[in-house]
């Protein structure tokens, strides 16, 4: 299990709010009891988080409802906080998730 996760944002990720849950994300969310390996297609989990400026948000983690069951993450309000090419870092802060964009 990891203490941080990082995602480099692309245009599609920001425009469609669909982000593949990379290995760092999949390992990080295990700390919060979300294990993609145990999720079935269509399953969802929601975690509360805060951006570095204090804005509260939610992170949705889910398996797509198709044969592949792709693992995805979406962060509510991300488009207002980030730009294409930014790196989103998720880290554990207290009991919650801290979102930093750089």
C-alpha positions as CSV (number, residue, x, y, z in Angstrom):
1,X,0.0,0.0,0.0
2,X,1.2,3.4,-0.9
3,X,0.9,6.8,0.9
4,X,0.6,8.8,-2.3
5,X,-0.7,8.5,-5.8
6,X,0.0,10.6,-8.9
7,X,-1.8,11.2,-12.1
8,X,-0.6,13.4,-15.0
9,X,-3.6,15.0,-16.6
10,X,-4.4,14.9,-20.3
11,X,-7.0,16.9,-22.2
12,X,-9.4,13.9,-22.3
13,X,-9.1,13.4,-18.5
14,X,-10.1,17.0,-17.8
15,X,-12.8,17.3,-20.6
16,X,-14.6,14.0,-19.8
17,X,-13.6,13.6,-16.2
18,X,-12.7,10.0,-16.9
19,X,-9.3,9.0,-15.6
20,X,-7.8,5.5,-15.6
21,X,-6.9,4.4,-12.0
22,X,-3.2,3.8,-12.5
23,X,-1.2,1.5,-10.3
24,X,-0.3,4.3,-7.8
25,X,-4.0,5.1,-7.4
26,X,-5.0,1.5,-7.0
27,X,-2.4,1.0,-4.3
28,X,-3.1,4.3,-2.6
29,X,-6.9,3.7,-2.2
30,X,-6.3,0.4,-0.4
31,X,-5.4,2.5,2.6
32,X,-9.1,3.6,2.6
33,X,-10.5,0.1,2.2
34,X,-11.1,0.3,-1.6
35,X,-9.6,-2.7,-3.5
36,X,-10.2,-2.6,-7.2
37,X,-9.2,-6.3,-7.4
38,X,-12.3,-7.2,-5.3
39,X,-14.7,-4.9,-7.2
40,X,-17.0,-6.2,-9.9
41,X,-18.0,-4.3,-13.1
42,X,-20.4,-1.5,-12.0
43,X,-19.2,-1.3,-8.4
44,X,-18.4,2.1,-7.0
45,X,-16.8,3.7,-4.0
46,X,-16.7,7.3,-2.9
47,X,-14.1,8.9,-0.7
48,X,-14.1,12.5,0.7
49,X,-11.2,14.7,0.0
50,X,-9.9,18.3,0.1
51,X,-7.9,20.3,-2.4
52,X,-4.9,22.1,-1.1
53,X,-6.9,25.4,-1.0
54,X,-9.4,23.8,1.4
55,X,-12.1,23.1,-1.1
56,X,-14.0,20.0,-0.2
57,X,-14.6,17.4,-2.9
58,X,-15.3,13.7,-3.5
59,X,-13.3,11.1,-5.3
60,X,-15.3,8.4,-7.1
61,X,-13.6,5.1,-7.8
62,X,-15.4,2.6,-10.0
63,X,-15.2,-0.3,-12.4
64,X,-16.8,0.4,-15.7
65,X,-19.9,-1.6,-16.5
66,X,-18.5,-3.5,-19.5
67,X,-16.7,-6.7,-20.2
68,X,-13.3,-5.3,-19.3
69,X,-14.4,-3.6,-16.1
70,X,-11.9,-0.8,-16.5
71,X,-10.7,0.8,-13.2
72,X,-11.5,4.5,-13.1
73,X,-11.2,7.5,-10.8
74,X,-13.0,10.9,-11.0
75,X,-12.5,13.9,-8.8
76,X,-15.4,16.3,-8.5
77,X,-14.4,19.9,-9.4
78,X,-11.0,18.9,-10.8
79,X,-11.4,21.0,-14.0
80,X,-11.8,24.2,-12.0
81,X,-8.5,23.4,-10.1
82,X,-6.2,22.0,-12.8
83,X,-5.0,22.3,-16.3
84,X,-3.8,19.9,-19.0
85,X,-0.3,18.6,-18.1
86,X,-0.6,19.2,-14.4
87,X,0.2,16.4,-12.0
88,X,-2.5,15.5,-9.4
89,X,-1.0,14.1,-6.2
90,X,-3.3,12.3,-3.7
91,X,-1.9,11.9,-0.2
92,X,-3.3,10.8,3.2
93,X,-3.8,13.6,5.7
94,X,-5.3,12.5,9.0
95,X,-8.3,10.3,8.1
96,X,-8.8,12.1,4.7
97,X,-7.3,12.6,1.3
98,X,-5.4,15.7,0.4
99,X,-5.3,16.7,-3.3
100,X,-2.3,18.8,-4.5
101,X,-1.9,20.0,-8.1
102,X,1.4,20.9,-9.6
